[in-house]
Amino acid sequence: MIRVYAALLSLSFIWGISFVFIKLLVEPAGVWGTVFLRCAAGALPLLPILFLKRKSLPRSVPWVPLIIVGMINTGLPWGLIALSETVISSSSASILNAATPLWTGLIGMIFFSVSLSGRQWLGLFLGMTGILIFIDFNTGALFQENFTGVGTMLLATLCYGTSAQIVRKYLGNIGVLFTTTISLLIGSAVGLAGMIASETYFVLDEMANGTILVSIIGLGCFGSGIAHLLFFYITKKGGPETAVSVTFLIPVTALLWGALLLQEKISGNAIIGLIVILAGVYLAVRKKKETVPIGGRQM
């Protein structure tokens, strides 16, 4: 589990700064241009690696679940997040992102016959409580900014929760590299289709700005490519509930990035919230050692 914890922490730091990159990129590139650029920039470095490892590619691929995951784990939610950040702050978006584990648990119970232990539910409860402490229980501020922005962000978390369960049920035997690369290519197609449908296009000359290039590289190569390798690895090794618990850590890492890069102050509430969040993540992620009967499975 140490590798899973390390991957979870690394993923939280990568996705914590991704909300800043989205905020910087969405104005010059547009909502669907942002999706296309981050997916394409994430897939391009992975394609040569996938080509070199082509002999180890799966012979039988469940294409329908894989295409669905590509659409609802990259293309659609990233479009919704970009749209959300046109009207609400990146910090608010990162906090709302913490609703993902709740959707994952509910969707797992309703549609995938997944049962969570009392310890895992306690971990989810502590995680949400930590987020509330983190924002000083000022939930009204999130909704006051713009209800449309909040709604699109919550729809994005619903997409994440659904895709995590699909990955566990149908894509467990497919390699992480293959799953990530194909998902990003599908996400690129969704972004391109969105640009065509909305008739909004970005200008390449405007993308030559240093800040924009850094945002594309950071959001694409790291926030999409490397991050999704980590996400699918955690999903397959620790389960979807473990993978989506990263969303509890993202507001914290976003705050740490702000303190490091923007010299923003860290409040006492943030420190207390961090402790509660970490306790919740530990309970949600930690698996009880037990013997799995033949033909059974451990949740």
C-alpha positions as CSV (number, residue, x, y, z in Angstrom):
1,M,0.0,0.0,0.0
2,I,3.0,2.3,0.4
3,R,3.2,2.7,-3.4
4,V,-0.5,3.5,-3.6
5,Y,-0.1,6.2,-0.9
6,A,2.9,7.7,-2.7
7,A,1.0,7.7,-6.0
8,L,-2.1,9.3,-4.2
9,L,0.0,12.1,-2.8
10,S,1.8,12.7,-6.1
11,L,-1.5,12.8,-7.9
12,S,-2.9,15.4,-5.4
13,F,0.0,17.7,-6.0
14,I,-0.3,17.4,-9.8
15,W,-4.0,18.0,-9.8
16,G,-3.8,20.7,-7.2
17,I,-1.9,23.0,-9.5
18,S,-4.0,21.9,-12.6
19,F,-6.9,24.1,-11.5
20,V,-4.6,27.1,-11.7
21,F,-3.5,26.0,-15.2
22,I,-7.1,25.6,-16.3
23,K,-7.9,29.1,-15.1
24,L,-5.0,30.5,-17.2
25,L,-5.8,28.5,-20.3
26,V,-9.6,28.7,-20.6
27,E,-9.7,32.4,-21.6
28,P,-7.4,32.2,-24.7
29,A,-8.3,28.7,-25.7
30,G,-12.0,28.5,-24.8
31,V,-13.7,25.7,-22.9
32,W,-13.4,22.9,-25.5
33,G,-10.0,24.2,-26.8
34,T,-8.7,23.7,-23.3
35,V,-10.0,20.1,-23.3
36,F,-8.5,19.4,-26.7
37,L,-5.1,20.9,-25.8
38,R,-4.7,19.2,-22.4
39,C,-5.8,15.8,-23.8
40,A,-3.6,16.1,-26.9
41,A,-0.6,17.3,-24.9
42,G,-1.1,14.4,-22.5
43,A,-1.4,11.8,-25.2
44,L,1.5,12.8,-27.4
45,P,4.3,11.8,-25.0
46,L,2.6,8.5,-24.3
47,L,2.1,7.4,-27.9
48,P,5.8,6.6,-28.6
49,I,6.0,4.6,-25.4
50,L,2.8,2.7,-26.3
51,F,4.4,2.0,-29.8
52,L,7.5,0.7,-28.2
53,K,5.5,-1.6,-26.0
54,R,3.0,-2.6,-28.8
55,K,3.9,-6.3,-28.4
56,S,2.5,-6.3,-24.9
57,L,-0.8,-4.6,-25.9
58,P,-4.0,-6.5,-24.9
59,R,-5.3,-8.7,-27.7
60,S,-8.9,-8.4,-26.5
61,V,-10.1,-4.8,-25.6
62,P,-13.5,-4.0,-24.2
63,W,-13.9,-1.0,-26.5
64,V,-17.3,0.2,-25.4
65,P,-16.4,0.7,-21.7
66,L,-13.0,2.2,-22.7
67,I,-14.7,4.7,-25.0
68,I,-17.2,5.6,-22.3
69,V,-14.4,6.1,-19.8
70,G,-12.6,8.3,-22.3
71,M,-15.6,10.5,-22.7
72,I,-16.7,10.7,-19.0
73,N,-13.3,10.7,-17.4
74,T,-11.6,13.2,-19.7
75,G,-13.5,14.9,-22.4
76,L,-16.9,15.7,-20.8
77,P,-15.8,16.5,-17.2
78,W,-12.8,18.5,-18.3
79,G,-15.1,20.6,-20.4
80,L,-17.5,21.0,-17.5
81,I,-14.6,22.0,-15.2
82,A,-13.3,24.6,-17.7
83,L,-16.8,26.0,-18.1
84,S,-17.1,26.1,-14.3
85,E,-13.9,28.1,-14.0
86,T,-15.2,30.8,-16.3
87,V,-17.5,31.9,-13.6
88,I,-16.1,30.6,-10.2
89,S,-12.6,30.6,-8.7
90,S,-10.1,27.8,-9.2
91,S,-10.0,27.3,-5.4
92,S,-13.8,26.9,-5.3
93,A,-13.6,24.4,-8.1
94,S,-11.0,22.3,-6.3
95,I,-13.2,22.2,-3.2
96,L,-16.3,21.2,-5.1
97,N,-14.2,18.4,-6.7
98,A,-14.1,16.8,-3.3
99,A,-17.7,15.5,-3.9
100,T,-16.3,12.8,-6.2
101,P,-15.8,10.1,-3.5
102,L,-19.5,10.4,-2.5
103,W,-20.7,9.9,-6.0
104,T,-18.3,7.0,-6.4
105,G,-19.7,5.3,-3.3
106,L,-23.3,5.9,-4.2
107,I,-22.9,4.8,-7.9
108,G,-21.0,1.8,-6.8
109,M,-23.8,0.7,-4.4
110,I,-26.7,1.5,-6.8
111,F,-25.3,0.2,-10.1
112,F,-22.3,-2.0,-9.4
113,S,-23.3,-3.9,-6.3
114,V,-20.4,-2.5,-4.3
115,S,-20.6,-2.4,-0.6
116,L,-18.4,0.0,1.5
117,S,-17.3,-0.9,5.0
118,G,-18.2,1.3,8.0
119,R,-14.6,2.4,8.2
120,Q,-14.6,3.6,4.5
121,W,-17.9,5.5,5.1
122,L,-16.3,7.1,8.2
123,G,-13.3,8.0,6.1
124,L,-15.5,9.7,3.5
125,F,-17.4,11.5,6.3
126,L,-14.1,12.8,7.8
127,G,-12.9,13.8,4.4
128,M,-16.0,16.0,3.8
129,T,-15.8,17.3,7.3
130,G,-12.2,18.3,6.8
131,I,-13.2,20.2,3.6
132,L,-15.8,22.1,5.6
133,I,-13.3,23.0,8.3
134,F,-10.9,23.9,5.5
135,I,-13.3,26.6,4.2
136,D,-14.4,27.6,7.7
137,F,-17.9,26.1,7.1
138,N,-18.6,28.9,4.6
139,T,-20.4,26.7,2.1
140,G,-22.7,29.6,1.1
141,A,-19.7,31.4,-0.5
142,L,-19.4,28.6,-3.1
143,F,-23.0,28.9,-4.2
144,Q,-23.0,32.7,-4.1
145,E,-20.3,32.9,-6.8
146,N,-22.4,31.4,-9.5
147,F,-24.8,28.5,-9.3
148,T,-24.2,27.5,-12.9
149,G,-20.5,27.2,-12.1
150,V,-21.2,25.1,-9.1
151,G,-23.7,22.9,-11.0
152,T,-21.3,22.1,-13.8
153,M,-18.5,21.3,-11.3
154,L,-20.8,18.8,-9.5
155,L,-21.7,17.2,-12.9
156,A,-18.0,16.7,-13.5
157,T,-17.6,14.9,-10.2
158,L,-20.5,12.7,-11.1
159,C,-18.7,11.8,-14.3
160,Y,-15.5,11.0,-12.3
161,G,-17.4,8.8,-9.9
162,T,-19.1,6.8,-12.6
163,S,-15.9,6.3,-14.7
164,A,-14.0,5.0,-11.6
165,Q,-16.5,2.2,-11.1
166,I,-16.5,1.4,-14.9
167,V,-12.7,1.1,-14.8
168,R,-12.8,-1.3,-11.9
169,K,-15.5,-3.5,-13.4
170,Y,-14.5,-3.7,-17.0
171,L,-10.9,-2.4,-17.5
172,G,-9.1,-4.1,-14.6
173,N,-7.1,-6.4,-17.0
174,I,-6.2,-3.6,-19.5
175,G,-2.7,-2.1,-19.0
176,V,-2.6,1.4,-17.4
177,L,-0.6,2.9,-20.3
178,F,-3.0,1.6,-22.9
179,T,-6.1,2.8,-20.9
180,T,-4.6,6.2,-20.3
181,T,-3.4,6.8,-23.9
182,I,-6.7,5.8,-25.5
183,S,-8.7,7.7,-22.9
184,L,-6.8,10.9,-23.7
185,L,-7.2,10.4,-27.5
186,I,-10.9,10.0,-27.0
187,G,-10.9,13.1,-24.8
188,S,-9.1,15.0,-27.6
189,A,-11.8,14.0,-30.1
190,V,-14.5,15.2,-27.6
191,G,-12.7,18.5,-27.3
192,L,-12.4,18.9,-31.1
193,A,-16.0,18.0,-31.5
194,G,-16.9,20.6,-28.9
195,M,-15.0,23.3,-30.7
196,I,-16.6,22.5,-34.0
197,A,-20.1,22.3,-32.5
198,S,-19.7,25.6,-30.6
199,E,-17.7,27.2,-33.4
200,T,-15.0,28.4,-31.0
201,Y,-11.4,28.0,-32.0
202,F,-8.1,29.1,-30.5
203,V,-5.4,31.0,-32.4
204,L,-2.0,29.3,-32.5
205,D,-0.2,32.6,-32.3
206,E,-1.9,33.4,-29.0
207,M,-0.7,30.1,-27.7
208,A,3.0,31.1,-28.1
209,N,2.7,33.1,-24.8
210,G,5.1,31.8,-22.2
211,T,2.5,31.4,-19.5
212,I,0.1,29.7,-21.9
213,L,2.8,27.2,-23.0
214,V,3.7,26.4,-19.4
215,S,-0.1,25.9,-18.7
216,I,-0.4,23.6,-21.7
217,I,2.6,21.5,-20.7
218,G,1.7,21.4,-17.0
219,L,-2.0,20.7,-17.7
220,G,-1.4,18.3,-20.6
221,C,1.8,16.3,-19.9
222,F,1.5,16.3,-16.1
223,G,-2.1,17.0,-15.2
224,S,-3.4,14.7,-17.9
225,G,-0.7,12.2,-19.1
226,I,1.2,11.4,-15.9
227,A,-1.7,12.1,-13.6
228,H,-3.9,9.6,-15.4
229,L,-1.3,7.0,-15.3
230,L,-1.2,7.4,-11.6
231,F,-5.0,7.6,-11.3
232,F,-5.6,4.3,-13.3
233,Y,-2.7,2.7,-11.3
234,I,-4.4,3.6,-8.0
235,T,-7.8,2.5,-9.3
236,K,-6.5,-1.0,-10.3
237,K,-4.3,-1.5,-7.2
238,G,-6.4,0.1,-4.5
239,G,-9.9,0.4,-6.0
240,P,-12.0,3.4,-7.2
241,E,-12.8,4.6,-3.7
242,T,-9.1,4.9,-3.0
243,A,-8.4,6.7,-6.3
244,V,-11.1,9.3,-6.0
245,S,-10.1,10.1,-2.3
246,V,-7.4,12.2,-3.9
247,T,-10.1,14.9,-4.3
248,F,-10.0,15.4,-0.6
249,L,-6.3,16.3,-0.8
250,I,-6.5,18.5,-3.9
251,P,-7.8,21.6,-2.0
252,V,-5.0,21.2,0.4
253,T,-2.3,20.9,-2.2
254,A,-3.8,23.8,-4.1
255,L,-3.4,25.9,-1.0
256,L,0.2,24.7,-0.6
257,W,0.9,25.6,-4.2
258,G,-0.6,29.1,-3.5
259,A,1.7,29.5,-0.4
260,L,4.7,28.4,-2.4
261,L,4.2,30.2,-5.6
262,L,2.0,33.2,-4.6
263,Q,3.1,33.6,-1.0
264,E,-0.5,33.1,0.2
265,K,-1.0,32.6,4.0
266,I,-2.1,29.3,5.4
267,S,-4.8,29.7,8.1
268,G,-5.3,27.7,11.3
269,N,-8.5,26.2,9.8
270,A,-6.5,24.9,6.9
271,I,-4.1,23.1,9.1
272,I,-6.8,21.5,11.2
273,G,-8.8,20.7,8.1
274,L,-5.6,19.0,6.6
275,I,-5.3,16.8,9.7
276,V,-8.9,15.7,9.5
277,I,-8.7,15.2,5.7
278,L,-5.6,13.0,6.0
279,A,-7.3,10.9,8.7
280,G,-10.3,10.5,6.4
281,V,-8.2,9.5,3.5
282,Y,-6.3,6.9,5.6
283,L,-9.5,5.3,6.7
284,A,-11.0,5.3,3.2
285,V,-7.9,3.9,1.6
286,R,-6.7,1.4,4.3
287,K,-7.8,-2.1,3.5
288,K,-8.7,-4.7,6.1
289,K,-6.7,-7.9,5.7
290,E,-9.0,-10.8,5.3
291,T,-9.2,-14.1,3.5
292,V,-11.1,-14.0,0.3
293,P,-13.2,-17.1,-0.3
294,I,-12.9,-18.9,-3.6
295,G,-15.0,-17.3,-6.2
296,G,-15.5,-14.3,-4.0
297,R,-14.0,-10.8,-4.0
298,Q,-12.8,-8.3,-1.5
299,M,-14.3,-4.8,-1.5
